[in-house]
Amino acid sequence: MLRSMFSAISGLKAHQTKMDVTGNNIANVNTVGYKSQSTVFEAALSQMMRAGGAPAEGTAGSNPAQVGLGVKVAGISTNWAQGATQTTGRATDFMIEGDGFFVVQSGTQQLFTRSGSFGFDSAGNMITDSGAILQGWSADANGVVDANGRIGNLSIPFGQGTAPKATGTGAIDGNLSAGTEVGKKAESSITMYDNLGNEVPVTFVFEKTATGWNVKASKPDPADPTATLPLNGATGQDITFDAAGALATPASGELTLTGVSTTAVTIDISTVTQYGSPTTAAAAKQDGYSAGVLESFSLGNDGMITGVFSNDQTKVLGQLALATFANPGGLEKAGSSTYRPATNSGLALIGQAATGGRGALNAGALEMSNVDLAEEFTGLIVAQRGFQANSRVITSSDEILQDLVNLKR
């Protein structure tokens, strides 16, 4: 009778633990990146009532007779299945599609999380809602990331400036009509930049000549707003075409401008043609830009953070780091949806997203909890019935003990 009572007590404790786990799952049904857990039971030790015997000559063998001493919690396992995707549109929301954890620094602790909801602190560091700093590799001045180096705090330096770049090359594309009358002109303009990032409006004038075309480039005269300054000589440069309409001279296919910046600007005109179709020749591009400041950023599936500057230039700022473990089930929960390595988890294998078994990243989205409410409510019923049945065993054992006491009156 005492055995049945103590077995039932162990059943109450085990089913209470199952209720605790199930209740925690339901409480975290909307927690970003939460992974549901389940309780595993196993039988406790058994008391030997009679040992088994081996068969002998003329007699059969006998099986052991054992009475169980209850149940215990064998373990609480984690379901690492992928959670559903919730699109948020926030540039600082990241979702891991596949295996892996974000690496964060909380004080002196390096922790790991599946929750990709990040923000910024006053220093520009990317942080979790609980204040841990996201880890990764920062890019050097040229926008190069060394993913073999040591990880550190990731920050987005909003307001950081970039130096201007003087125009060094450009291009003119399109057609100059073969049917144009001698003396007729066509114009095209483009903005170039000097060494300080100042805009330099450059105008190209194409004039039909008896042998081909003449191209003159000029810019406004700072001393006289009504005048212009030549950039390829006062007489410009003659260009000619062959019978098929392809550029013949200059043989280099280039125009050279001086006076835009401290160095010469090379204009590629090799693709300009002279066909019978209308004139479409125009300055198509140039490689200079003004000074700019960081205005926004974007995240690639490989975790690369690219900054977008006010001068329409882009530059790599850094890259998020992801970590995997040989046994993620061995991680210990550290609070605030984070984990820490433990003796059975293995060491953190830190590297780039979408490499080495690590998942890809999805910006503007979050991974939701993988809790299945239907399954959890069913688990509640099972735990309740198990608890109820074990309580009945205790009641019955108590009644038997009461009857035993009443034998002597």
Backbone torsions as a table, in degrees:
resi	resn	phi	psi	omega
1	MET	NA	-39.3	177.9
2	LEU	-67.9	-34.9	177.6
3	ARG	-61.3	-45.6	-178.8
4	SER	-63.5	-35.8	-179.5
5	MET	-68.8	-44.7	-179.0
6	PHE	-70.5	-33.4	175.6
7	SER	-62.9	-43.1	179.6
8	ALA	-65.1	-36.4	177.7
9	ILE	-63.0	-41.5	177.2
10	SER	-63.3	-34.9	176.7
11	GLY	-64.9	-39.9	177.2
12	LEU	-61.5	-44.4	-179.3
13	LYS	-64.2	-43.3	-178.1
14	ALA	-64.9	-43.8	-178.8
15	HIS	-72.3	-27.0	173.7
16	GLN	-66.1	-39.7	176.0
17	THR	-62.1	-42.0	177.7
18	LYS	-61.3	-39.9	176.8
19	MET	-63.4	-40.2	179.4
20	ASP	-61.8	-44.9	-179.5
21	VAL	-65.7	-44.8	-179.8
22	THR	-63.9	-42.6	178.2
23	GLY	-61.8	-38.0	178.4
24	ASN	-67.7	-38.4	176.9
25	ASN	-60.5	-46.3	-178.5
26	ILE	-65.8	-37.8	179.4
27	ALA	-63.1	-29.6	-177.1
28	ASN	-103.0	24.1	-177.4
29	VAL	-62.4	-23.2	179.3
30	ASN	-115.9	17.6	178.9
31	THR	-82.4	126.7	-177.5
32	VAL	-61.4	127.0	175.2
33	GLY	74.4	7.8	-177.8
34	TYR	-72.4	140.9	177.2
35	LYS	-112.3	125.7	-177.0
36	SER	-67.4	157.3	-180.0
37	GLN	-125.2	157.8	177.5
38	SER	-137.0	151.6	-177.5
39	THR	-99.8	133.9	178.0
40	VAL	-114.1	126.0	179.5
41	PHE	-99.1	156.8	170.4
42	GLU	-147.4	154.0	-179.1
43	ALA	-69.3	142.1	177.0
44	ALA	-80.3	-173.0	178.7
45	LEU	-60.6	153.5	177.6
46	SER	-116.2	148.1	178.1
47	GLN	-92.8	129.5	-179.5
48	MET	-78.8	118.3	176.0
49	MET	-91.0	-37.4	177.8
50	ARG	-153.5	131.1	-179.8
51	ALA	-76.0	153.1	177.2
52	GLY	-77.0	157.7	179.5
53	GLY	-126.2	148.0	179.5
54	ALA	-82.0	151.3	176.2
55	PRO	-60.9	141.8	176.4
56	ALA	-128.7	172.7	-177.6
57	GLU	-62.3	116.9	178.7
58	GLY	86.6	-5.3	179.9
59	THR	-133.2	149.2	178.2
60	ALA	-88.7	159.6	176.0
61	GLY	-75.5	164.5	179.4
62	SER	-127.3	145.5	178.7
63	ASN	-85.9	152.7	178.0
64	PRO	-68.8	150.5	175.8
65	ALA	-111.5	115.9	-176.0
66	GLN	-129.9	144.8	176.3
67	VAL	-114.7	123.5	-179.9
68	GLY	-67.3	152.0	-178.6
69	LEU	-112.8	25.2	173.2
70	GLY	115.4	-163.2	-174.9
71	VAL	-129.4	156.7	174.9
72	LYS	-143.5	161.6	178.7
73	VAL	-79.7	114.4	-179.7
74	ALA	-75.6	-33.0	-179.2
75	GLY	178.7	164.6	174.8
76	ILE	-121.7	106.7	-174.2
77	SER	-94.3	154.5	-179.3
78	THR	-108.3	136.6	176.6
79	ASN	-92.4	109.2	-175.2
80	TRP	-92.7	17.4	179.1
81	ALA	-62.3	151.2	-178.5
82	GLN	-63.9	135.0	175.1
83	GLY	-84.0	167.5	-179.4
84	ALA	-69.7	156.7	179.6
85	THR	-91.1	131.1	173.7
86	GLN	-118.8	114.0	179.6
87	THR	-77.5	128.2	-178.1
88	THR	-115.3	-28.9	-177.0
89	GLY	81.2	-4.2	178.9
90	ARG	-80.0	133.1	-177.9
91	ALA	-66.0	-21.3	-177.5
92	THR	-99.7	10.7	174.7
93	ASP	-99.1	123.1	-178.2
94	PHE	-124.6	143.3	178.6
95	MET	-125.9	135.6	175.8
96	ILE	-91.7	120.0	176.3
97	GLU	-99.6	94.5	-175.6
98	GLY	123.7	-158.5	-177.4
99	ASP	-80.5	156.8	174.4
100	GLY	127.0	167.3	-179.7
101	PHE	-138.2	145.3	168.3
102	PHE	-69.7	145.6	177.7
103	VAL	-101.6	126.9	179.9
104	VAL	-130.7	155.2	178.6
105	GLN	-114.7	120.1	177.8
106	SER	-119.2	101.3	-174.4
107	GLY	64.3	-121.4	178.1
108	THR	-95.6	0.2	-176.7
109	GLN	-97.5	136.7	170.0
110	GLN	-97.2	116.9	-176.0
111	LEU	-118.7	173.0	-175.2
112	PHE	-137.8	143.8	-175.6
113	THR	-148.9	154.3	171.8
114	ARG	-98.2	-9.3	-178.8
115	SER	-78.6	117.4	-175.4
116	GLY	-103.5	25.6	178.3
117	SER	-89.6	107.3	-175.5
118	PHE	-120.9	161.8	177.0
119	GLY	-144.7	-158.4	-178.3
120	PHE	-129.9	149.6	169.6
121	ASP	-100.8	-176.0	-175.3
122	SER	-67.3	-18.9	179.4
123	ALA	-91.4	1.6	180.0
124	GLY	87.2	3.3	178.2
125	ASN	-71.3	142.9	173.1
126	MET	-82.2	124.5	-173.0
127	ILE	-131.0	159.2	172.4
128	THR	-79.5	172.3	179.2
129	ASP	-63.8	-22.3	179.8
130	SER	-93.9	0.2	174.5
131	GLY	100.0	0.3	176.4
132	ALA	-73.7	144.7	-174.2
133	ILE	-94.9	129.6	179.2
134	LEU	-67.3	140.3	-176.2
135	GLN	-108.8	151.3	178.1
136	GLY	178.2	-159.0	-179.4
137	TRP	-114.0	128.4	176.2
138	SER	-86.3	145.1	179.5
139	ALA	-79.4	154.0	175.6
140	ASP	-80.7	-173.6	-175.5
141	ALA	-62.3	-22.8	-179.5
142	ASN	-95.4	6.6	179.2
143	GLY	79.6	23.0	-179.8
144	VAL	-101.3	132.9	179.9
145	VAL	-106.4	129.8	175.5
146	ASP	-101.5	94.9	-177.5
147	ALA	-73.7	-4.9	176.3
148	ASN	-91.9	-6.0	-179.3
149	GLY	-84.5	-174.8	-178.4
150	ARG	-79.7	139.0	178.9
151	ILE	-78.6	158.6	178.8
152	GLY	-155.9	-171.6	-179.6
153	ASN	-64.1	135.5	176.2
154	LEU	-96.6	130.4	178.4
155	SER	-134.9	150.9	176.8
156	ILE	-112.4	105.6	-174.1
157	PRO	-80.0	73.2	178.2
158	PHE	-59.0	136.9	-177.4
159	GLY	89.5	-9.1	178.3
160	GLN	-65.6	136.8	-177.1
161	GLY	-93.9	158.2	172.5
162	THR	-120.9	144.5	-178.8
163	ALA	-70.8	151.1	177.3
164	PRO	-74.4	165.8	175.9
165	LYS	-130.1	125.2	178.7
166	ALA	-71.4	145.1	178.2
167	THR	-63.7	129.5	178.4
168	GLY	-118.2	-29.2	179.8
169	THR	-140.1	161.0	176.7
170	GLY	-159.5	-176.9	-179.1
171	ALA	-153.3	148.7	171.9
172	ILE	-120.4	128.0	-180.0
173	ASP	-121.3	164.5	172.1
174	GLY	115.8	-164.2	-173.5
175	ASN	-123.1	143.4	170.3
176	LEU	-110.1	117.3	-171.6
177	SER	-61.4	129.0	178.6
178	ALA	-68.3	-19.8	-178.1
179	GLY	-90.7	7.0	-179.1
180	THR	-69.7	138.2	178.9
181	GLU	-72.3	149.2	177.7
182	VAL	-60.2	133.7	-179.8
183	GLY	95.6	-16.5	177.4
184	LYS	-72.1	149.1	-175.6
185	LYS	-126.3	156.3	172.1
186	ALA	-137.2	145.1	-176.6
187	GLU	-122.8	154.3	173.5
188	SER	-151.3	140.6	-177.9
189	SER	-125.0	153.6	176.9
190	ILE	-153.5	150.6	178.5
191	THR	-95.2	125.3	174.3
192	MET	-112.3	179.4	-174.6
193	TYR	-136.0	142.5	176.4
194	ASP	-89.3	-171.7	-175.1
195	ASN	-66.9	-21.6	179.1
196	LEU	-94.9	1.8	179.9
197	GLY	86.1	9.0	177.3
198	ASN	-74.4	143.9	178.8
199	GLU	-73.7	138.1	177.5
200	VAL	-126.1	102.8	177.8
201	PRO	-69.0	123.4	-179.1
202	VAL	-116.8	130.7	179.7
203	THR	-115.0	131.6	175.1
204	PHE	-106.7	129.5	177.6
205	VAL	-115.4	119.6	178.2
206	PHE	-101.5	116.8	-179.4
207	GLU	-116.2	128.3	-179.8
208	LYS	-72.4	132.1	177.2
209	THR	-118.6	177.4	-178.4
210	ALA	-67.1	-27.0	-176.9
211	THR	-107.3	-12.5	-177.2
212	GLY	171.8	-120.5	-179.8
213	TRP	-139.2	155.2	172.7
214	ASN	-118.9	132.2	-178.1
215	VAL	-114.3	122.1	175.3
216	LYS	-116.7	133.5	177.0
217	ALA	-114.3	139.6	-178.9
218	SER	-149.3	164.6	174.6
219	LYS	-135.2	161.0	179.2
220	PRO	-63.1	146.2	176.9
221	ASP	-85.2	115.3	-179.4
222	PRO	-57.3	-29.0	-177.9
223	ALA	-83.0	-19.1	-177.6
224	ASP	-145.0	100.3	-176.5
225	PRO	-58.5	-19.2	-178.9
226	THR	-90.0	-5.7	-176.6
227	ALA	-113.5	165.7	178.0
228	THR	-128.1	159.7	177.5
229	LEU	-113.9	129.2	179.8
230	PRO	-69.9	145.3	-179.8
231	LEU	-111.2	-16.4	175.6
232	ASN	-130.7	41.0	178.2
233	GLY	90.5	154.4	-176.7
234	ALA	-65.1	-28.4	-178.6
235	THR	-96.8	-1.6	-179.9
236	GLY	73.3	-155.6	-178.7
237	GLN	-140.3	131.7	179.9
238	ASP	-83.4	141.1	174.4
239	ILE	-129.8	144.9	-180.0
240	THR	-130.2	162.9	-178.2
241	PHE	-128.6	153.7	177.7
242	ASP	-83.3	-177.9	-176.6
243	ALA	-64.3	-22.1	-179.4
244	ALA	-88.8	-0.7	178.6
245	GLY	88.7	6.4	178.9
246	ALA	-90.3	153.4	-179.0
247	LEU	-62.2	129.6	179.0
248	ALA	-105.2	-48.0	176.1
249	THR	-134.2	144.4	3.2
250	PRO	-70.4	147.2	-177.6
251	ALA	-63.1	-28.6	-179.6
252	SER	-73.2	-18.0	-177.3
253	GLY	71.1	25.1	-175.5
254	GLU	-135.9	149.4	167.9
255	LEU	-110.5	146.9	179.2
256	THR	-116.8	125.1	178.8
257	LEU	-109.3	138.2	173.5
258	THR	-125.9	142.3	179.6
259	GLY	108.9	-6.2	175.0
260	VAL	-76.4	-47.9	177.0
261	SER	-138.6	-168.0	-177.7
262	THR	-74.1	-14.3	176.7
263	THR	-118.0	161.5	-179.4
264	ALA	-71.0	150.2	177.6
265	VAL	-109.2	128.4	-179.6
266	THR	-100.0	122.7	-179.6
267	ILE	-107.6	120.1	179.7
268	ASP	-82.2	118.6	177.8
269	ILE	-118.4	16.1	-173.0
270	SER	-64.5	-22.0	-178.5
271	THR	-94.4	-0.9	178.4
272	VAL	-70.0	137.4	-178.3
273	THR	-122.8	166.3	172.9
274	GLN	-128.4	87.4	177.5
275	TYR	-108.9	177.3	-180.0
276	GLY	-76.8	-10.0	179.2
277	SER	-72.0	165.8	-177.1
278	PRO	-60.0	159.9	179.2
279	THR	-72.0	126.9	178.3
280	THR	-131.1	3.9	-175.6
281	ALA	-58.6	133.6	-178.7
282	ALA	-156.9	152.1	174.0
283	ALA	-66.3	119.5	-170.2
284	ALA	-97.2	-35.0	-175.4
285	LYS	-162.3	165.0	172.9
286	GLN	-156.3	158.5	-170.1
287	ASP	-103.8	8.7	179.5
288	GLY	-90.4	165.6	175.8
289	TYR	-159.9	161.6	-179.2
290	SER	-85.1	175.9	173.3
291	ALA	-66.8	150.8	-178.0
292	GLY	-145.0	167.7	176.1
293	VAL	-125.7	151.8	-179.0
294	LEU	-68.3	126.7	-178.5
295	GLU	-114.2	-34.1	-178.2
296	SER	-157.0	178.3	178.4
297	PHE	-150.1	163.8	177.4
298	SER	-135.7	158.1	-178.9
299	LEU	-119.0	130.7	175.9
300	GLY	-89.3	167.7	179.4
301	ASN	-64.9	-17.0	177.1
302	ASP	-93.0	7.0	178.4
303	GLY	85.9	3.2	-179.0
304	MET	-74.0	127.9	179.3
305	ILE	-98.7	119.1	-177.8
306	THR	-112.5	124.3	179.6
307	GLY	-85.7	143.5	176.9
308	VAL	-113.7	123.1	-174.1
309	PHE	-103.1	163.5	-175.6
310	SER	-66.4	-16.1	178.0
311	ASN	-95.3	18.5	177.6
312	ASP	69.4	12.1	176.0
313	GLN	-91.4	154.0	176.4
314	THR	-121.6	152.5	-179.1
315	LYS	-153.9	137.2	177.5
316	VAL	-69.7	129.4	-178.9
317	LEU	-102.5	-28.4	-177.8
318	GLY	172.6	-173.5	-179.7
319	GLN	-147.4	134.1	178.0
320	LEU	-68.9	147.5	174.7
321	ALA	-104.3	142.9	174.1
322	LEU	-121.4	153.5	-179.5
323	ALA	-128.5	145.6	172.3
324	THR	-125.3	162.2	179.9
325	PHE	-131.4	148.2	177.1
326	ALA	-61.9	-35.9	179.5
327	ASN	-136.9	86.0	-179.8
328	PRO	-62.4	-23.0	177.1
329	GLY	-65.0	-16.9	179.1
330	GLY	-88.0	0.3	178.5
331	LEU	-70.7	150.2	175.3
332	GLU	-101.1	139.2	175.4
333	LYS	-73.2	134.3	-177.8
334	ALA	-113.5	9.1	-179.2
335	GLY	87.7	158.8	179.4
336	SER	56.7	38.4	177.9
337	SER	61.5	28.5	178.4
338	THR	-115.6	162.2	178.5
339	TYR	-129.1	156.3	172.3
340	ARG	-126.3	149.7	178.4
341	PRO	-63.5	147.5	177.4
342	ALA	-131.1	-179.8	-173.2
343	THR	-61.7	-28.8	-175.2
344	ASN	-107.2	7.9	-179.5
345	SER	-89.5	-23.4	-171.5
346	GLY	84.9	170.9	-179.3
347	LEU	-79.7	154.3	177.6
348	ALA	-72.3	127.9	175.6
349	LEU	-101.5	100.5	-171.9
350	ILE	-97.0	133.4	179.4
351	GLY	-168.0	-164.2	-177.7
352	GLN	-82.1	152.7	176.5
353	ALA	-63.5	150.4	176.9
354	ALA	64.7	21.9	174.5
355	THR	-135.2	153.1	174.5
356	GLY	58.6	32.8	179.8
357	GLY	83.8	-0.8	177.6
358	ARG	-83.5	145.5	-176.6
359	GLY	-72.8	169.0	175.1
360	ALA	-87.0	164.1	-178.7
361	LEU	-107.5	146.3	178.0
362	ASN	-126.4	114.3	-178.1
363	ALA	-83.0	150.8	179.0
364	GLY	75.4	21.6	-179.4
365	ALA	-148.3	158.3	178.3
366	LEU	-128.3	149.9	174.2
367	GLU	-88.7	122.9	-178.9
368	MET	-84.0	170.3	177.0
369	SER	-61.1	145.0	177.7
370	ASN	-97.6	21.3	177.4
371	VAL	-69.1	129.2	175.5
372	ASP	-99.8	107.2	-174.9
373	LEU	-61.8	-37.7	179.4
374	ALA	-60.9	-42.8	179.4
375	GLU	-67.5	-38.6	-178.6
376	GLU	-68.3	-40.5	178.3
377	PHE	-65.6	-36.0	174.9
378	THR	-64.3	-41.4	177.1
379	GLY	-61.9	-34.8	176.7
380	LEU	-61.2	-44.1	-179.7
381	ILE	-63.4	-44.5	179.6
382	VAL	-61.7	-45.1	-180.0
383	ALA	-64.5	-41.3	179.4
384	GLN	-62.6	-45.6	-179.9
385	ARG	-66.0	-38.6	177.6
386	GLY	-63.7	-42.9	178.1
387	PHE	-63.7	-43.5	-179.2
388	GLN	-62.7	-44.0	-179.2
389	ALA	-64.2	-40.9	179.4
390	ASN	-67.4	-34.1	176.7
391	SER	-66.3	-31.9	177.2
392	ARG	-67.5	-35.6	177.4
393	VAL	-62.7	-41.3	178.6
394	ILE	-64.1	-41.9	178.9
395	THR	-62.8	-43.7	-179.6
396	SER	-66.1	-41.5	178.2
397	SER	-62.3	-39.2	178.7
398	ASP	-64.3	-39.8	179.3
399	GLU	-66.0	-38.3	177.4
400	ILE	-64.7	-42.6	177.2
401	LEU	-62.4	-37.8	178.0
402	GLN	-64.8	-41.2	176.9
403	ASP	-63.4	-37.4	179.2
404	LEU	-64.5	-41.3	178.2
405	VAL	-64.7	-35.0	-176.9
406	ASN	-76.6	-6.0	177.1
407	LEU	-64.1	-30.0	179.1
408	LYS	-110.2	111.4	-179.8
409	ARG	-117.6	NA	NA
